[in-house]
Amino acid sequence: MNLESRIPARRIDAAGRAHVDVRAILALALPLMANSAVQLVLSLTDVWFIGHISTDALAAVGSVHWLALVAVMILGGVGQAVQTVVAQAYGARRRAHASRAVWIALWGVLLVTPLFVATGLAGRAMVSLFGLPDHIQELAAAFWLPRLAGAPIGTAVWGILGFFNGIGRPRLTLLVTAAMAVANGILNQIFIFELGLGVAGSAYATNVAQAVGLVAALWIFLRPQYREHYVSHLTWRPRLRRIWAQAQLGFPMGLLSAADLLGISIFQVMQVRLGAVDGAATQVVMVLTAIAYMPGFGIALAGTTLVGQSIGAGDRAWARRLGNRVIALAACYMGGAGVLLALAGPWLLPVFTASHDGAAAGVVALGTQLLWFAAVYQFFDGLNMGSGFCLRGAGDATVPALLVILLSWFGFVPLAHMLSFAPGQGWVDVLPQFGYGALGGWAAVVIYIMLLGLMLWVRWRSHAWERLHIEA
């Protein structure tokens, strides 16, 4: 097979000039966007069910929702690297290496499962540090333990789906995710209301739904066509050296996402500390903005595959051209979607509150204002994700992770604290406190995302990633 046939999304015109084939990009991105939309439905389903327990339940889950994802990103880094390794191996036609990356991820997840369980058991002590009302703490802790204890299942699923994304078969990812979404909706009703498990039931429903996805993904991965072309049934043997190498690649990828999410999770806890209405409104708006975020995430994931496959095929200049196009698509989509979402806010927000709850009107009123803050930063969040995931396709995650840590932990978090709390209301008094409430906190989000998007875009444009090499 010649080199030209291995280059993704390339169209040659009659004069022999190479062009980026936008249709080929969309053919890969659209199923990933649809998959992200299904994941959005899954998240909205959880919020709908929890919101119909009570505003307090929604605020409590909101206070630890992002922290749970932080733990998953950090502990499950070995699975984060699968798509990058598979894409570069696929571009280089090293197919056994592609399937081996999946088994390495599964072995790695097994090794860190005790850490997931230990983190879940530490939940009650962790939540007590936030200074939340006792009943909110109880609800948050009830959700945290089963959510973290079952997180290895979801991490394993992500690793296998990274294989399908890396070889350019995102429709299989969509199929598995859709099965999980359907199962999750049914199980939420059963666990939360029929069995009376409350917020813990939502976590159990997620775990069982992810188990359904794991079985389905493994079944597809071991089907005859993948055994024939990728010898997926023969590459399962654990090799500690390879597990360690993939973990070294995946850890900064997970850390990048975790550093961002940790800042967001602390911000979310701040809003819950302001009051149940502020916390619940912030949680609903965060989930609603996923209407822009999740499809943008799908476009960005296509960038990981296309950049990785181009590098594996030996054409870094083409990887750069594809990355530029993907980043532009992600930013423009998310910017437009953010504005439309803010316009539709007054009709969307009441869906996620219980009409019998006296605080529902306050949640809707505040959420309507917060959606406009979210609309302002969506374009820059597209720059953030598009650049970050294209860099991931090149294996460039360490420097981006450090940039996120710097901006999030030492810029965004202190700024959000200063703008959200009045004097004596926050956790520390050494910082000036202006008391703008949730509106001030969301202003800090806007500043943070704008700076992050611009800095990651500059990192991509610097071409430093072109000098990197990973073992495919």
Backbone torsions as a table, in degrees:
resi	resn	phi	psi	omega
1	MET	NA	128.5	-176.8
2	ASN	-79.2	166.3	-175.9
3	LEU	-61.7	-41.3	-175.3
4	GLU	-58.0	-39.0	-177.8
5	SER	-72.3	-13.1	-179.8
6	ARG	-93.3	-8.0	-177.4
7	ILE	-84.5	124.7	-177.2
8	PRO	-79.7	152.2	171.5
9	ALA	53.5	39.2	177.8
10	ARG	-113.8	132.0	177.5
11	ARG	-122.4	129.6	-179.4
12	ILE	-103.3	124.0	-179.0
13	ASP	-83.3	-178.3	-175.5
14	ALA	-63.6	-25.7	-180.0
15	ALA	-88.4	2.4	178.2
16	GLY	85.7	9.4	179.6
17	ARG	-87.3	142.1	-179.3
18	ALA	-88.0	136.7	177.2
19	HIS	-130.0	151.9	173.7
20	VAL	-72.1	125.1	179.6
21	ASP	-87.9	96.7	-177.1
22	VAL	-62.9	-33.9	178.7
23	ARG	-63.0	-36.6	178.0
24	ALA	-68.7	-37.3	176.2
25	ILE	-62.6	-46.0	-178.9
26	LEU	-67.1	-33.2	177.8
27	ALA	-61.7	-33.3	175.6
28	LEU	-82.9	-40.9	-173.7
29	ALA	-73.6	-36.1	-174.4
30	LEU	-62.0	-45.5	174.8
31	PRO	-62.8	-34.4	176.8
32	LEU	-68.0	-37.5	175.0
33	MET	-65.4	-41.9	177.9
34	ALA	-63.7	-39.4	177.1
35	ASN	-62.3	-41.6	177.9
36	SER	-65.3	-36.2	177.5
37	ALA	-64.5	-37.8	177.3
38	VAL	-65.9	-41.1	176.1
39	GLN	-62.4	-35.2	176.1
40	LEU	-63.2	-43.7	177.4
41	VAL	-59.2	-39.7	178.1
42	LEU	-61.2	-45.9	179.9
43	SER	-65.9	-43.5	179.3
44	LEU	-63.9	-34.7	177.2
45	THR	-62.0	-45.4	177.9
46	ASP	-59.2	-47.1	-178.7
47	VAL	-63.0	-40.0	179.9
48	TRP	-61.2	-47.7	-179.2
49	PHE	-65.0	-45.6	-178.9
50	ILE	-66.6	-39.4	178.1
51	GLY	-61.8	-27.6	178.6
52	HIS	-87.0	1.0	166.4
53	ILE	-81.1	-57.3	176.5
54	SER	-178.0	164.4	173.9
55	THR	-63.8	-37.6	178.2
56	ASP	-61.5	-41.2	178.8
57	ALA	-63.3	-41.4	179.3
58	LEU	-64.8	-42.1	178.4
59	ALA	-65.4	-40.7	-178.6
60	ALA	-64.0	-47.5	179.3
61	VAL	-65.5	-37.2	176.9
62	GLY	-60.9	-31.4	-177.3
63	SER	-70.1	-22.9	-177.6
64	VAL	-121.4	-4.4	-176.8
65	HIS	-57.1	-49.6	-177.1
66	TRP	-72.8	-33.5	176.7
67	LEU	-62.4	-37.3	177.0
68	ALA	-61.7	-42.2	178.5
69	LEU	-66.3	-34.4	176.0
70	VAL	-58.8	-48.1	179.7
71	ALA	-60.9	-40.9	179.9
72	VAL	-64.0	-42.8	-178.5
73	MET	-65.0	-42.3	-177.5
74	ILE	-71.4	-48.6	-176.0
75	LEU	-75.9	-24.6	-177.3
76	GLY	-102.6	26.2	-177.1
77	GLY	-58.6	-32.7	-178.6
78	VAL	-61.5	-29.2	176.3
79	GLY	-79.2	-26.3	180.0
80	GLN	-63.8	-28.2	-174.5
81	ALA	-82.5	-9.9	-171.3
82	VAL	-58.5	-49.4	-175.0
83	GLN	-60.7	-40.5	179.6
84	THR	-64.0	-48.9	-178.8
85	VAL	-62.7	-44.1	-178.2
86	VAL	-65.4	-43.5	-178.8
87	ALA	-61.9	-44.7	179.5
88	GLN	-69.1	-37.4	177.0
89	ALA	-65.8	-39.7	178.7
90	TYR	-63.4	-44.1	178.6
91	GLY	-62.9	-31.4	179.6
92	ALA	-89.1	1.3	-178.5
93	ARG	60.8	36.3	175.6
94	ARG	-106.5	77.1	-167.3
95	ARG	-72.4	-33.1	176.9
96	ALA	-64.2	-34.3	176.6
97	HIS	-64.3	-34.1	179.8
98	ALA	-64.8	-48.5	-179.3
99	SER	-70.3	-31.1	178.8
100	ARG	-63.3	-32.7	179.8
101	ALA	-60.3	-33.4	178.6
102	VAL	-66.8	-49.1	-178.8
103	TRP	-64.4	-36.8	176.5
104	ILE	-59.6	-43.4	178.9
105	ALA	-62.5	-42.5	-178.7
106	LEU	-65.3	-41.5	176.4
107	TRP	-64.3	-41.0	179.3
108	GLY	-62.4	-42.0	177.7
109	VAL	-61.8	-41.2	178.9
110	LEU	-60.2	-40.3	-178.3
111	LEU	-66.4	-32.4	-176.6
112	VAL	-96.6	0.7	-179.9
113	THR	-55.7	-42.4	176.6
114	PRO	-58.4	-31.8	178.1
115	LEU	-69.4	-36.7	175.1
116	PHE	-60.7	-46.3	-178.4
117	VAL	-64.0	-43.9	179.5
118	ALA	-61.9	-38.8	177.7
119	THR	-65.0	-38.2	176.6
120	GLY	-63.8	-40.2	-179.6
121	LEU	-68.9	-23.5	-179.8
122	ALA	-85.5	2.4	-173.3
123	GLY	-60.4	-44.8	-176.3
124	ARG	-62.6	-42.1	178.3
125	ALA	-65.5	-38.1	-179.6
126	MET	-65.6	-47.0	-177.7
127	VAL	-62.3	-32.7	-178.2
128	SER	-65.4	-19.0	-179.2
129	LEU	-75.4	-15.5	-172.7
130	PHE	-83.7	-10.2	179.5
131	GLY	68.4	30.4	179.5
132	LEU	-83.9	160.3	175.1
133	PRO	-55.3	149.0	-173.7
134	ASP	-56.9	-42.6	-177.0
135	HIS	-69.2	-30.8	175.5
136	ILE	-69.7	-40.6	177.4
137	GLN	-59.5	-43.1	-179.1
138	GLU	-62.3	-44.3	179.3
139	LEU	-65.4	-42.0	-179.7
140	ALA	-63.8	-43.4	179.7
141	ALA	-66.1	-35.4	179.1
142	ALA	-64.4	-32.1	177.9
143	PHE	-80.0	-37.2	-170.2
144	TRP	-63.1	-49.0	-173.6
145	LEU	-60.1	-55.4	179.8
146	PRO	-65.3	-31.1	179.9
147	ARG	-64.8	-43.7	-178.7
148	LEU	-76.6	-38.1	-179.7
149	ALA	-63.5	-30.8	179.3
150	GLY	-93.4	-2.6	-175.9
151	ALA	-61.7	-31.3	177.2
152	PRO	-57.2	-28.9	179.2
153	ILE	-63.9	-48.9	179.7
154	GLY	-64.3	-35.9	178.4
155	THR	-64.2	-39.5	177.9
156	ALA	-65.2	-41.6	177.7
157	VAL	-60.3	-44.8	-179.1
158	TRP	-59.8	-37.7	178.9
159	GLY	-62.6	-44.0	-179.6
160	ILE	-69.3	-41.0	178.8
161	LEU	-65.2	-29.0	174.6
162	GLY	-60.9	-32.3	176.0
163	PHE	-63.7	-49.8	-179.1
164	PHE	-62.8	-39.4	177.0
165	ASN	-65.3	-39.8	-176.9
166	GLY	-67.0	-30.6	179.0
167	ILE	-93.5	6.4	177.1
168	GLY	78.6	31.4	177.7
169	ARG	-119.4	58.6	-175.0
170	PRO	-68.6	-16.0	178.0
171	ARG	-64.2	-30.4	176.4
172	LEU	-69.4	-38.3	174.7
173	THR	-60.2	-42.9	179.2
174	LEU	-62.2	-42.1	-179.7
175	LEU	-60.8	-46.7	-178.9
176	VAL	-66.4	-43.6	-179.1
177	THR	-64.3	-38.3	178.2
178	ALA	-62.9	-40.3	177.7
179	ALA	-62.0	-40.3	178.4
180	MET	-66.1	-39.0	-178.6
181	ALA	-64.7	-43.2	178.6
182	VAL	-63.5	-46.2	179.1
183	ALA	-62.0	-39.7	-178.5
184	ASN	-63.3	-41.9	179.9
185	GLY	-62.4	-44.1	179.3
186	ILE	-66.0	-44.0	-175.5
187	LEU	-70.9	-30.8	175.4
188	ASN	-58.9	-46.3	178.9
189	GLN	-61.0	-42.0	-177.4
190	ILE	-68.3	-51.9	-173.2
191	PHE	-73.4	-40.8	-175.6
192	ILE	-74.8	-48.8	-171.0
193	PHE	-104.4	-46.8	-177.8
194	GLU	-66.9	-42.2	179.1
195	LEU	-92.7	-7.3	175.5
196	GLY	68.1	32.1	-177.1
197	LEU	-89.3	-4.5	176.7
198	GLY	61.2	-139.7	-175.8
199	VAL	-63.6	-32.3	176.3
200	ALA	-61.7	-32.9	179.3
201	GLY	-61.6	-33.1	177.3
202	SER	-63.9	-40.4	178.1
203	ALA	-66.0	-42.6	178.1
204	TYR	-63.0	-39.5	178.7
205	ALA	-62.1	-42.1	177.8
206	THR	-61.4	-44.2	-178.3
207	ASN	-62.2	-46.5	-178.4
208	VAL	-67.5	-39.6	177.7
209	ALA	-61.9	-40.4	177.8
210	GLN	-67.6	-32.3	175.5
211	ALA	-63.9	-38.7	174.6
212	VAL	-60.1	-44.4	178.6
213	GLY	-64.3	-36.9	179.4
214	LEU	-64.2	-44.9	178.7
215	VAL	-61.9	-44.8	-179.0
216	ALA	-64.2	-44.1	-178.3
217	ALA	-65.2	-42.2	178.0
218	LEU	-64.0	-40.1	179.6
219	TRP	-60.6	-44.2	179.3
220	ILE	-66.8	-43.0	-177.9
221	PHE	-60.6	-30.2	-177.4
222	LEU	-100.6	11.3	176.6
223	ARG	-68.3	159.6	-174.6
224	PRO	-52.9	-39.8	-176.1
225	GLN	-64.8	-32.7	178.7
226	TYR	-83.7	-28.0	172.6
227	ARG	-67.3	-36.4	-178.6
228	GLU	-73.2	-47.0	-172.6
229	HIS	-89.4	-26.8	-175.5
230	TYR	-122.7	4.3	-176.2
231	VAL	42.0	47.7	-174.1
232	SER	-65.2	-18.8	179.5
233	HIS	-88.5	-5.4	-175.8
234	LEU	-113.8	-4.6	-173.3
235	THR	-106.0	22.1	-171.7
236	TRP	-83.8	-15.7	-172.4
237	ARG	-64.1	130.9	-178.0
238	PRO	-72.5	136.3	174.0
239	ARG	-130.2	113.9	-173.9
240	LEU	-59.7	-35.7	-179.4
241	ARG	-62.8	-42.5	-179.4
242	ARG	-71.8	-37.3	176.2
243	ILE	-60.3	-44.1	-179.9
244	TRP	-64.8	-41.8	-179.5
245	ALA	-64.2	-42.9	-179.7
246	GLN	-70.2	-34.2	176.5
247	ALA	-65.4	-38.2	178.0
248	GLN	-63.3	-36.1	176.6
249	LEU	-73.6	-41.6	-174.2
250	GLY	-78.1	-28.8	-176.0
251	PHE	-59.4	-49.2	178.0
252	PRO	-65.1	-28.5	175.3
253	MET	-64.5	-46.2	176.6
254	GLY	-66.4	-37.1	-179.2
255	LEU	-65.1	-37.5	178.0
256	LEU	-57.8	-51.2	179.3
257	SER	-66.1	-40.2	-177.0
258	ALA	-66.9	-39.8	179.8
259	ALA	-61.8	-41.6	177.0
260	ASP	-65.1	-48.9	-177.6
261	LEU	-66.2	-32.9	179.1
262	LEU	-64.0	-43.4	176.3
263	GLY	-61.0	-43.4	179.4
264	ILE	-64.7	-38.7	-178.4
265	SER	-67.7	-39.5	176.9
266	ILE	-65.2	-40.2	175.5
267	PHE	-59.1	-42.7	-180.0
268	GLN	-62.9	-41.4	177.9
269	VAL	-63.2	-37.6	176.5
270	MET	-57.6	-43.3	-177.7
271	GLN	-67.4	-36.1	176.5
272	VAL	-66.5	-37.1	178.5
273	ARG	-64.6	-32.7	176.2
274	LEU	-62.7	-33.8	-179.7
275	GLY	158.5	160.8	-178.1
276	ALA	-62.4	-37.1	179.7
277	VAL	-64.7	-46.4	178.8
278	ASP	-61.2	-44.1	-179.2
279	GLY	-66.5	-43.2	-178.9
280	ALA	-68.2	-42.2	178.7
281	ALA	-61.9	-42.1	178.7
282	THR	-63.5	-41.8	179.6
283	GLN	-62.6	-45.2	-179.3
284	VAL	-64.8	-42.9	-179.6
285	VAL	-65.2	-40.2	177.5
286	MET	-57.9	-42.9	-179.2
287	VAL	-71.7	-39.8	179.2
288	LEU	-64.5	-36.2	178.7
289	THR	-65.1	-14.8	174.9
290	ALA	-63.9	-17.9	174.4
291	ILE	-60.4	-35.0	173.2
292	ALA	-86.7	-40.2	-172.0
293	TYR	-68.8	-48.5	-171.1
294	MET	-66.1	-46.5	173.8
295	PRO	-62.4	-37.0	174.5
296	GLY	-61.3	-37.4	174.7
297	PHE	-59.9	-39.8	177.9
298	GLY	-63.5	-42.8	176.8
299	ILE	-61.4	-44.0	-179.4
300	ALA	-63.5	-39.2	177.0
301	LEU	-61.0	-36.1	175.4
302	ALA	-60.8	-35.4	176.7
303	GLY	-61.7	-40.9	177.0
304	THR	-57.3	-47.5	-179.0
305	THR	-65.3	-48.6	-175.4
306	LEU	-66.7	-41.9	177.4
307	VAL	-65.8	-44.5	180.0
308	GLY	-62.4	-44.7	179.6
309	GLN	-64.6	-38.8	178.9
310	SER	-65.0	-42.3	178.0
311	ILE	-65.2	-42.8	177.9
312	GLY	-60.3	-34.1	178.2
313	ALA	-79.9	-4.0	174.6
314	GLY	91.0	16.8	-177.9
315	ASP	-123.4	86.3	-178.2
316	ARG	-73.2	-29.3	177.2
317	ALA	-63.8	-39.1	177.7
318	TRP	-69.8	-36.4	175.2
319	ALA	-57.5	-39.7	-180.0
320	ARG	-65.3	-43.4	179.7
321	ARG	-63.8	-43.1	179.2
322	LEU	-64.8	-42.5	179.4
323	GLY	-59.5	-43.1	178.7
324	ASN	-58.8	-41.2	-178.7
325	ARG	-69.3	-41.1	-179.9
326	VAL	-64.0	-43.0	179.7
327	ILE	-60.7	-42.8	179.2
328	ALA	-63.3	-42.4	179.6
329	LEU	-62.9	-44.1	-178.2
330	ALA	-64.0	-44.0	-177.6
331	ALA	-66.5	-44.5	-178.0
332	CYS	-67.7	-41.2	178.6
333	TYR	-62.0	-49.6	-174.8
334	MET	-67.0	-36.5	177.5
335	GLY	-61.9	-45.9	179.1
336	GLY	-66.9	-42.3	-179.5
337	ALA	-64.7	-35.5	179.9
338	GLY	-62.6	-41.0	179.3
339	VAL	-67.1	-45.4	179.6
340	LEU	-61.2	-38.2	-179.6
341	LEU	-65.0	-42.0	179.0
342	ALA	-63.7	-39.3	178.4
343	LEU	-63.8	-34.7	-177.5
344	ALA	-88.0	-3.6	-174.5
345	GLY	-51.7	-46.7	-177.8
346	PRO	-59.8	-23.8	178.8
347	TRP	-92.7	-27.2	-176.6
348	LEU	-83.7	-40.7	-172.1
349	LEU	-60.2	-40.9	-178.8
350	PRO	-62.4	-20.4	-179.0
351	VAL	-64.0	-27.3	-172.5
352	PHE	-102.2	17.9	175.8
353	THR	-127.6	154.9	178.8
354	ALA	-86.6	126.8	-175.7
355	SER	-62.9	-26.1	-178.8
356	HIS	-81.8	-8.0	-177.5
357	ASP	-83.1	124.7	-178.3
358	GLY	-64.0	-21.3	-178.6
359	ALA	-89.1	-3.0	-173.5
360	ALA	-61.1	-42.0	-178.2
361	ALA	-62.7	-38.4	177.9
362	GLY	-66.5	-37.6	177.9
363	VAL	-62.9	-44.0	-178.8
364	VAL	-66.6	-43.7	-178.0
365	ALA	-63.0	-46.4	-179.9
366	LEU	-69.0	-42.7	-179.5
367	GLY	-59.5	-35.6	179.0
368	THR	-60.9	-39.7	177.0
369	GLN	-70.2	-41.3	-175.9
370	LEU	-66.1	-30.4	179.9
371	LEU	-61.9	-28.7	178.1
372	TRP	-73.7	-32.7	172.2
373	PHE	-61.7	-44.2	-179.9
374	ALA	-62.7	-37.6	-179.8
375	ALA	-62.1	-34.1	-177.8
376	VAL	-64.0	-39.2	-172.8
377	TYR	-94.7	-3.0	-172.7
378	GLN	-61.7	-40.0	179.0
379	PHE	-58.5	-44.0	-178.4
380	PHE	-72.3	-27.5	173.9
381	ASP	-69.2	-30.7	173.4
382	GLY	-64.8	-41.5	174.1
383	LEU	-60.5	-43.1	-179.5
384	ASN	-58.3	-54.8	-176.6
385	MET	-70.5	-45.0	-179.6
386	GLY	-58.8	-47.2	179.4
387	SER	-66.4	-44.4	-177.3
388	GLY	-62.2	-42.5	-177.3
389	PHE	-78.1	-28.9	172.4
390	CYS	-67.7	-40.7	174.7
391	LEU	-61.5	-37.4	177.8
392	ARG	-62.7	-39.3	178.2
393	GLY	-60.4	-28.2	177.5
394	ALA	-88.5	-3.0	-177.7
395	GLY	81.1	15.0	-179.1
396	ASP	-97.1	97.7	-177.7
397	ALA	-128.3	-23.0	-174.1
398	THR	-66.6	-52.3	179.7
399	VAL	-64.3	-46.1	175.3
400	PRO	-56.9	-38.8	178.2
401	ALA	-62.3	-41.7	178.5
402	LEU	-64.6	-38.0	177.2
403	LEU	-62.3	-42.5	-179.5
404	VAL	-65.8	-43.6	178.6
405	ILE	-58.6	-45.9	-179.0
406	LEU	-60.5	-49.4	-176.4
407	LEU	-71.4	-41.6	-174.2
408	SER	-75.1	-55.6	-171.5
409	TRP	-77.2	-33.0	-175.3
410	PHE	-106.2	-3.1	177.0
411	GLY	-122.4	-63.6	-174.4
412	PHE	-64.0	-49.3	-175.3
413	VAL	-61.8	-49.5	176.9
414	PRO	-61.4	-39.5	-179.2
415	LEU	-64.8	-42.9	178.3
416	ALA	-61.6	-39.1	178.3
417	HIS	-63.6	-43.6	-178.2
418	MET	-65.8	-41.4	-175.2
419	LEU	-81.4	-26.5	-177.2
420	SER	-80.4	-46.3	-167.3
421	PHE	-97.1	146.5	169.1
422	ALA	-85.4	162.9	179.1
423	PRO	-53.3	130.7	179.8
424	GLY	82.7	-0.9	-175.9
425	GLN	-96.6	-26.0	-174.3
426	GLY	-90.0	-160.2	-177.8
427	TRP	-88.9	-33.8	-177.5
428	VAL	-129.9	149.4	-177.7
429	ASP	-107.3	-1.3	-177.8
430	VAL	-74.8	-21.1	177.6
431	LEU	-91.5	147.5	172.9
432	PRO	-65.0	145.1	-176.7
433	GLN	-129.7	122.7	-170.4
434	PHE	-102.1	-16.8	172.0
435	GLY	69.7	37.8	178.0
436	TYR	-86.1	-0.3	177.4
437	GLY	68.3	-150.8	-177.0
438	ALA	-61.8	-33.9	179.4
439	LEU	-63.9	-39.3	176.5
440	GLY	-66.7	-41.7	178.1
441	GLY	-60.5	-41.1	-179.8
442	TRP	-72.4	-26.7	172.5
443	ALA	-62.9	-37.3	176.6
444	ALA	-64.9	-37.6	176.9
445	VAL	-59.8	-44.7	-179.1
446	VAL	-59.5	-47.4	-178.9
447	ILE	-61.8	-44.4	-178.1
448	TYR	-62.1	-49.9	-176.4
449	ILE	-65.5	-37.1	178.2
450	MET	-61.8	-46.8	-179.9
451	LEU	-66.1	-41.8	-178.8
452	LEU	-63.8	-46.3	179.6
453	GLY	-59.6	-43.3	-179.4
454	LEU	-66.5	-39.9	-177.4
455	MET	-70.1	-39.6	178.1
456	LEU	-69.4	-34.6	176.3
457	TRP	-64.7	-41.2	176.7
458	VAL	-62.6	-40.3	177.5
459	ARG	-60.4	-43.6	178.4
460	TRP	-63.3	-43.6	-177.3
461	ARG	-70.7	-15.3	-179.4
462	SER	-73.5	-17.6	-179.2
463	HIS	67.5	11.4	179.8
464	ALA	-61.3	-30.4	-179.3
465	TRP	-64.9	-20.1	-177.3
466	GLU	-69.6	-15.7	-179.7
467	ARG	-93.5	0.0	-177.8
468	LEU	-86.3	156.4	175.7
469	HIS	-144.0	133.2	173.7
470	ILE	-119.4	156.2	178.6
471	GLU	-83.4	108.1	-178.7
472	ALA	-80.6	NA	NA
